Amino acid sequence: MEMQKLYLLVPLAPLLGAIIAGLFCRVLPRWVAHTVTTGGVAIACIASYVIFKDVMAGNTYNGPVYQWLTSGDYRFEVGFLIDQLTVTMMLVVTFVSLMVHIYTIGYMQDDPGYNRFFSYIALFTFSMLMLVMSNNFMQLFFGWEAVGLVSYLLIGFWYTRPTAIFANLKAFLVNRVGDFGFILGIGLVLAHFGTLDYAAVFAKAPEVASHTSIVLFGEGEGVALMTAICILLFIGAMGKSAQVPLHVWLPDSMEGPTPISALIHAATMVTAGIFMVARMSPLFELSDTALSFVIVIGSVTALFMGFLGIIQNDIKRVVAYSTLSQLGYMTVALGASAYSVAIFHLMTHAFFKALLFLAAGSVIIGMHHDQDIRNMGGLRKYMPITWITSLIGSLALIGTPFFAGFYSKDSIIEAVALAHIPGAGFAHFCVLAGVFVTAFYSFRMYFLVFHGQERFGKAAHEDHATHGKAAHHAAHDDHLADADHAHPADDAHAEHHGLAPGQKPHETPWVVTLPLILLAIPSVVIGYIAIEPMLFGDYFKSAIFVDVEAHPVVEELAHHFHGAFAMATHAVTTLVFWLAFLGVALAWFLYMKRPDIPETIKDRCGFLYTLLDNKYYFDKFNDVIFAGGARLLGRGLWKGGDAGLIDGIIVNGSVRLVGWFATLLRLFQTGHIYHYAFTMIIGVFILMTLWVTRA
């Protein structure tokens, strides 16, 4: 009973802080808002650690909290499933959220929506915790939609900016597409299993899968039920975890303040889809078709989203495309039945990607809200803490031996090489090529920001003076329209992006740099500590199911593992290490030694650059086909349906028909008695004729 109260405390503590800060945001002093929300998340983080220790002692839990409603034989409950997978997500979510709350105190200190912002991020933490702690599909869907709603509010936090409103609406609509598949999958589960409880569904799954298929279109051979359920559930994950082609919302979500990028779009919300598929491993293991679909989608995302990071000049967008690529790596691991490896990478990625986003925000503050990496350079000596933590995050991201990302990323690549799922060969090529691409764009950004010639201040001022504000914005690819600034509604403030002539960057306050240091520590050590128990021990034994006979990937991976230290020292002999090294070396050569070469390549490969700059034309395709098609359909229904059929035929047509009959009848209403007498005689004659005929 005491532990059940502790389970309730984890999501309810952030919720209480969100309610206090949200309902009284206009009257509360700022210190109260950030204290109650940060305190609530800190309580949740401490409680999560206590629960983690209890689970490690062998005490798991699966039970209802209360029954929401009953419909016929169906019961809809709120309940908790506390096992190793759950506590891992609880620790990641609460720790990263706590770091973001502390960081936000410094980052948003001058924003008029300060209290409202803290209410939103605490509410997000509650929503994500409800998602990961759920023991049934109904509560999963509640958390799923709740994080989507709060994401919508946070992306459009600066609601006076049209670009922010466009971005949050885009995120909302794209996720509705994925959620449509998700709710259909849940509906199939309820229809065929008669329950939404995880344990009951997983227990019945082998029996139901063996003799059930569904017919999608008319008559003919059906699709295996489990394949249909898994693919539909994964479509939901494609939206939430930004997999091709439902990835288009995530880069635009950088319109929100930088803490949101770290909290939602790097560490937590976008990993909800990865967590969901891992939780549904007993279902996915019953369908090789679904696993093949997952691994192909993930491999395309991992490689082709990485290419887009190469040409980005907005510091936050480089990290955003890196997130897309790394989510692809996690998805590939899921498709290879290496669910524990996917969750391991989810955990390590949460730390170093949150670190990179918060470090980018620190750079933005130091540069007076200029986000264009071409206006930076040489920041290492002005912002030493931001520099060293950014370097740690970048080294972890590219998979440098002994750093956290190395252990998880290399494990994914090895797992895919051992997989026999259709599409695994293509996936292995993509994740290998992605190693080089990731190293190149990561250190392109790192070198341009922290090393080389200083390009801030004077250059930006001269550009303003020569070309004017509009030309300056165009020269910066409109990235200044996306910049974080403390007073978005203050046009006077918006005029002063970047450093003035002679002004130098500065290190950010301790409330900004402290979270960077605390996130840098696990970015280095967590992989070394956790790889053996999480991948090759019994850590996920009761939380994740793998059909070892059909998909022995992790078992085979264990045969090649001889300890974390040996894995790191052996890495220097592998192709993966040298691909990453070549990516870093090429970035250094092109942007530090010969910066003229990238411009030459850009000019000579104009078509390729245009393709990447337009993001493979996904946005234009969606605008023309889906948005344009919807407008065309609406116009057709308006012109043909509303104006033509309803107004033209049903309404106005009936009026014209009645008018025609009235006109005809009026011919007989002359007012002359002999006309009426003649009509009566004719009528009597017709009646007599009919009577005689019948007789």
N, C-alpha and C positions, 0 to 999 in steps of 0.2 A: 504493500500500500504506500509506503514512504517513497519507493522508487517511482510509482505511478504519479505521485504528486510532483516529483522532480521532472518526469517526462512532460507533464503539463506546463511546468514552469518555463521550459525551453522556448516554446513558441509564444507563450502568453506574456513573458517579460518584454520582448520587443513590441508586441502589440499594445501593451499598456503605455509604453513610451510614445508610440505613434499616435495613440488617441489623445494623450495629454498635449503633445506638441501640435497636433493637427487641429483639435477643437479650440484651443486657446492660443493659436499661433499669433493672433493680432494683438494680444494683450500680455503674453508672457515675455519677460526679459530673455534675451538670447541665451544667457548662461543656463537658464532653466531648461530650455528646449534641448540644447545639446547634452545637458547633464542627464535628463530622464531617458533620452533615446540611447545615448552611449552607455549609460548605466544598465539599461535593459538588455542591450546586446552583450555587455560584459557579463552580466548574470547568466545569460543563455550560454555564453562560451564556457564559463566555469562549470555550469551544470552539465554541459555536453562532455566536458572532460571527466567529470565524476561518473557519468553514465558510461563513457568509454571504458574506464577502469572496471566498472561493474560487469560490462559485457566481456571484457578480457578475462574476467574471473569465471566466465561460463554462464552468466545470467542473461539470457535473451528474453524478449517479451513479445507477445502477439495477442492483442485483445482490444475490445471496443471501449470507447470512452462514453459515448451515448448513442442511442438510436435516433436518427433524424426523422425518418418516416417509414411507414410500411405501405406497400402497394401490392395487394393480392398476396402472393407467396414471396414477394421480393422485399428484402429488408435493406435499407440504406443507412449505414452507420458511419460515425466518425471513430476511428480507432488508430492505434499506433502499432507499428512493427519495428521493434528495436533489435537490430542484429549488427553484425560487423559492417555491412555495407551502409546501413543507416548511420551509425555513429561516425564512420569516416566522413560522410557528407555533412553531418551536423558539425563536426570539428572544422571542416574546411569553410563552410558557410559562415559560421559564427566568428571564426578567427579573422577571415578576410573582411567580413562586415565590420568588425570592431576596428580594424586598421583603417578602413575607409571612413568610419565615423570620426575617428581622431583626426585623420587627414583633412576631413571636410571642415573642421573647426577653423583651420587656417586658410583653406582654399576659398571658402565661401564667406569669409568674415565680413565683406563689404556688400554682400548681396541683399537686396530688400526682401527676398523670399527665403531668408535663412531658416526660419522656424518651419516653414512649409517643407523645405527640402529635407530637413531632418525627419519630419513626420513621414515623408514618402520612403526614405531609405530604411527606416525602422519597419514600416509596413511591408516593404519588400522582403526584409529578413524573415518576418513572421510568415509570409506567403511561401517562401522557399522552404522553410522548416516544415510547414504543414505538408508540402509536396513530398519531401524526402522521408518524413516519418510515417506516411500513410500506410495502412495495411489493406487498402481496398481501392478499387478503380474510381469510385465516386470521390473520395477525398483526394486522390491523385489528380483528378480532373479539376477539382476546386482549386488546389494549389497551382496547377498548370495555368488556369485562366487568371488567377489572382496575380501571379508574377507577370503575366502578359499585360494586365491592366495597369499595374504599377509601373511597368516599363514604359507604357504609353504615356503616363503622367510625367515620368522623369525625362524621357527623350524630349518631350515638349515643355519642359520646365520653364524655359524662357519663351513663353507663349506669345510675346509681342513680335517675335521674329518669324516671318513666313517660312523660312527654311526649316525651323524647328517644328512647326505645325505640319509641314509636308512630310518630314522625316517620321514623326510619331504616327501619322495617319498611314504611311507606307508600312511601317512595322506592324501596325494593328491589322491592316488588310492582308498582308502576306501571311501573318500567323493565323488568320482566320481560314486561309486555304489549308494550311497544315492541320489545324484543329478540326476541320471538317472530316478529314480522314481519321483523325484520332477518335472522334466521337463515334464514327461508324464502326471502328474497331472495338470500342467499348460496348457498343450496342450488340455486335455479334457475340461478344463474350457473354453478355447478359442473356441473350436469346438462346444460346446453345448450352450454357453451363448453369443457368438459373441462379447465379450468384455473382457478386462483384468482389468477394473476398479473395485475396491473393492465394492463401493457402488452399482453399477449396478448389479454386480454378486450376492451380498447379497440380493438385492431386488427381483431378479428373482429366487433365489434358491428354495424357497418352491414350486413354480409352476413347475419348471423343475424337481425337485426331485420326485414329485408326479406321474409322468407318463413316466419317462425315465429310461431305463436300457440298459446295454451294454452286448453283448455276447463276452466273452473272447476267448473261444476255440470252433470253429466250430459252429454247431447248438445246440440249447438247451436253457434252461432257463438262462436268463441273470443275471448279478450282478447289483444291484441298482447303478445308476450313482453316487450318492452322496457318497456311500460307497467306490466305486473305487477311486473317486477323493480324498477323505479324507485319505484313506490308502496310496495312492501314495504320497500325500503331506507329510504325516507323515514319510514315508520312507526317504524322504529328511531330516526331522528333526532327524531321527535316526542316520544319518551320522553326521550331524553338531553338534547335542547335545549328541553324543556318547552313544547311547542306544544299548543294546545287540541285534544282534550280530555285529553291526557296531561300537563298542566301542574300538576296538583294537588299534586305532591310538593314542588315547589320552595319555596313560601312556608313550609311546615312545616319545611323543612331549616334554617331559621334557628335551630333548636334547638341546632345545633352552635356551638362558639365562633366569634367574629367572624372570626378569620383564615381559617376554613374558608369562610365566606360569600364572602370576597374571592377566595380561591384557586380554589375549585371552582365556586361557583354564580354567579360574575360573569364571571370572566376566562377560564377554561380548560375545565373539563369540560362545561359547558352549551353551549360552542361546538363541541364535537366533532361534533355533528350537522351544523352549518353547514359545517365543514371537510369532512366526508365527502361531502356533496352537491356541494360545489365540486370535490372530487377526482373525483367520478363524473360530471363535466360531459359527457364523451363519450357517456355512456349517457342522461342526462336530455335532451340535445339531440335525441335520436331519438324523444321522446314529448311532444307538446304537451299531451296529457291529463294526464300526470304533472306537468308544469310548472304547468298550471292548478290542479291539486289543491294543489300547494305554495303558490302565490301566494294562494289563498283562505284556507287554514289560517293562513298568516303574517299576513294582513291582519286576520283576526278576533282573533288573539292580540295584535297590535300595539295595537289600539284598546280592546278590551274588558278586557284585563288592565290597561291604563292607568287605566281608570275605577276599578278596585279600589284603586289607589294613593291615590286622593283621600280615602278615608275611614279609612285606616290611621293608628293613633296610635303604634305601635311603630316606632321609628326604623329598625330593620333591615328590617322588613316593607315599609316604603315603598320602600326601595332594592330589595328583592326583587321587588316588582311592577314596578318600573322595569326590572329585568333581563328579566322576562318580556316586557314590551312591546318592548324593544330587540331581543330575539331574534326577535320577530315581524317587525321591520323587516328584519333580515338575511334571514329566510326569504322575505319578499316580494321582495327583490332576487334571490334564487336563482330564484324562480318567473318573474321577468322576464328570465331568462338573463343578468343582470348579476352573474355570479359574482365577478368581481374587485371590484365595488362591495361585495358582501356581505363578502368577506374584509377589505376596507379598513375597513368599519365594525366588523367583529370586532376588528381590531387597535386602532383608536382607542377602542372601547368597553372593551376589556380594561384600558386604562390608567385612563380616568376612572371606570369603575365600581369597579375595585379601590380607587382613591383614595377614592371615596365610602363604600365599605364599611369601609375602615380608618379613615376619619375618623369614621364612626358609632361604631366601636369606641373611638376616642379619647374621644368624647363620653361614651360609656357609662362608661369608666374615670373621667373627670372628674366624672361625676354619681353615682359610687359605685354603679354597676350599675343605675341606673334608666333604662329604655329608653323611657318614655312621654314623647313630645314635648310633651304638655300640662303636664308638670312642669318644663319647661326655660324658655328665654327669657333674653335678655341675655347669653349665654355669650361673645359677641364679645370683651368686655373681659377675660374671665378666661382664655380659651383662644385667643390670637391666631393661632397657627400652624394649629391645627385649623380655625379660622374661615376664614382666607384660602384654605387648601387645599380646604375644603368648597365655598367660593364658586367656585373655579376648576373643580372637578368638576361643580358644578351648571350653570355656564355652558356647559361642554363638552357636558353631557347634553342641554340644551335646544337646542343648535345655534346658539350665539352666533357671529356672524362672527369669523373668524380663530382660533377655538378648534378643537380637533381634531374634535369631534363635528359641527361645522357642515359641514365638507367631506364627511364620509362620509354624514351623514344627508340633507343636501340632494341629494347625488348619487343616493341611493336614491329620493327623491321624484321627481326629474326622470326617472330611468330608468323608473319605473313609469308615469309620464305618457306616455312614448314607446313603451311595450310594447303589443303587439297580442294577447297571450295572452288567451283567455277568462277573465274575472274580473279583468282589469287595471283596469277602470274602478272596480269596487268597491274594489279594493286602493288605488287612488289616493285615493279619498275617505277611507278608513280612516287612511292614513298622514298625510294632511293634517290630519284631525281630531285625530290622535294628537299632533301638534305642540303644539296648544293644551293638551291634557290633560297632556302631559309637563311643559310649562312650569308649569302650575298646581300639580300635586302636588309637583313638585321644589321650587318656591319657597315653597309652603305649609310644607313641612318646614324649609326654610332659615330663613324668617322666624320660625317658632315656636321654633326651637332657638337662634338666634343674636341675634335682635333682640326688641324689645318689652319688656314688663314681665317682671321676674324672678319665676318661679313656683315655684322650688325651695325646699327647706329647710323653712321655716315651714309652707307650705301642705300639704306631704306629711306633716309631723309632726302637724298638727291633724287631718288626715284619718284618720291612724292612731288618734289619741286619741279622736276622736268616734265613729268607726264600727268600730274594731277591724280586725284584720288581714284577716279574711275579706271584710268589706265594702270595704276598700281594694282588695283584689285584684279584686273584682267591678267596682268603679268604674273600674278601669284595664283593663277588658276582658280580664282574665286575662293581660295581657302580662307581668306580673312573674313569672308562672310560666315565661315563656320567657327570662327575663333571663340574660345571661352573668354568672357570678360565679366567683370564683377557687376557692371550695371548695364545689362542688355537694353534696357529701355532708355538709357541716357545717351542721346545722339552725340553730345559733346564728348563723352568718354570714348565713344566708338571711333572718333576721329584719330585717337592717339594710340594705335596699335604699334608695337615695336619700340625700340629704344631711340631716344633723341640723340642728336649729334653729341659725341663726347661722353654719353652715358654708358655705363658698364653694367653687365648682368650682375646679379647678386644671389647668394645662397638663400634659400627659403627658410622660414622660421622652423623651430623644433617640432611644432605640431604637424608639419609637412614631412620633415626629414626623419622623425622617429619611426613612423610607419614604414618608411623605405628601409631603414636598418632592420626592423623586426621582420619584414618580409624577405630581406636578403638572406637572413640566416637559414630558414628552411629551403630557400632556393638553392643553397649549397649542400646542406646535409641530409634533407629528408629522403632523397633517393637512396643514398648509401645505407641509411638506417632501415628503410621500409621494404626494400626490394625482396629480401629473402622471405620474411613472413607473409607479405601480401601476395607474392607470385608463386612461391615454392613451398610455403608452409601451409598451415591449416586455417589461416586468417579468414578466408572467404568460403571455407568448406561448406558451411550450412547456409550461406547467404546467396551463393551463385551456383547454379547447376550446369554442368557440362557433361555431355554424353562422350565419355572418354574413348569408347570404342569407335565411334563415328568421327569424332573431332579431337584427336589426341595432341593438339598443338602445344598446350602448356606442359603436358607430360613430357613431350619431346624436348621442349625448351629447358626443362629442368635437368635433362641429361647433359646439357652443354654449360650449365651454370656451376661454377666452382668458387663462388663467393664474390661479394661486391668489389673487393680490392682487386682480385684477379681479373674480373670483368673489365675494370677500368684500365688496368695496365695492358691487357691484351688488345684493347681497342685501337692502339696506335698501328696495329698490323692490319686493320680492317679497311675495306673500301669506304665504309660510312665515314670514318674519321678523316680520310684524305679528301673525300668530297666536301666535307665541311671546311677543312683547311683551305682547299682551293677556292671555295666561295669567299672566305675571309680575305685571302691573298688577292683575289681579283678585285674585291671591293676596295682594298687599300690601294692597289695599283691605279685603278680607274679614277678614284675620287681624291686621292692624296697626291699621286705622282703625275698622272696624266689626265686631268679633268677635262681636257679638250676631246678626248676619245668618246665619252658618252654622247656628247652633242653630235659628233660625226656619225656615230651609229644611229642616233635618232633621225638624222637627216637622210641617211641612206636606207634605213628600214622604216620609212614613213608609214607604210601600210600596217606593219606589225605594231608600231607605236600607237597608231590610230585605233587599232583593234583593242589594245590593252587600255588605252585612255578611255575608250567607250565601254569598258568592262564587258567585252564580248557581246555588246549590244543587247544584253539581257533586259536592261531597263527600256530600251526602245522597242524591243519585241513585246514586252509586257504592255507598254503603252499603246502600241498599234494593235496588237492582237486581242489582248484581254480588255484593257481599258477602252480601246477604240471599238472592239467588238461589243462590249457592254453598251457603249453609247449608241452604236448602230442598232443594236437590238432594242434599246429603249426608244430610239427614234422611230423604228419600225412599228413597235407596239403603240406608240403615240399616234403616228400618222395612220397606220393601217388598222390597229385595234381600237384605239380610243376615238380618234376623229372619224375614221372610215366605217368601222363596224358598229361601235356603240352609238356614237352621235349620228353618223351618216345613215345607217340602216335601221338599227333597233329604235332609237329615239326619234330622229327626224323622219326616218322611213315610215314608222307607224303613224306619225302625224300626217305625212303626205297621203298614206293609204286611207286614213279616216277622212281627210279632206276630199279625196277623189270620190269616195262613197257618198259623202255629203253633197258634193256637186251633182252626182248622178241622181240622188234622191230628190234634190231640189227641183229637178226637171218635172217631177210629178206633183209638186206642191205649187199649182198655178192659181188656186183660189176660185176656179170655175167649177160649178156644180156638175155640169155634164162630163167633165174630165174625171171627177171622182166616181160618178155613176158608171161610166164606161170601164173604169178600173175595177169596180166591184163586180160588174158583169163578167169581165174577163177572168177575175179570180174565182167566181162561182163556177164558170165553165171549166176551169182547170181542176177544181176540186171534184166536180161531178165526173169528169173524165177519169181521174185517178180512182174514184170509188167504183165506177163501172168496170174499169180495167181489172181491179182487184177481185171483183165479184165474178 
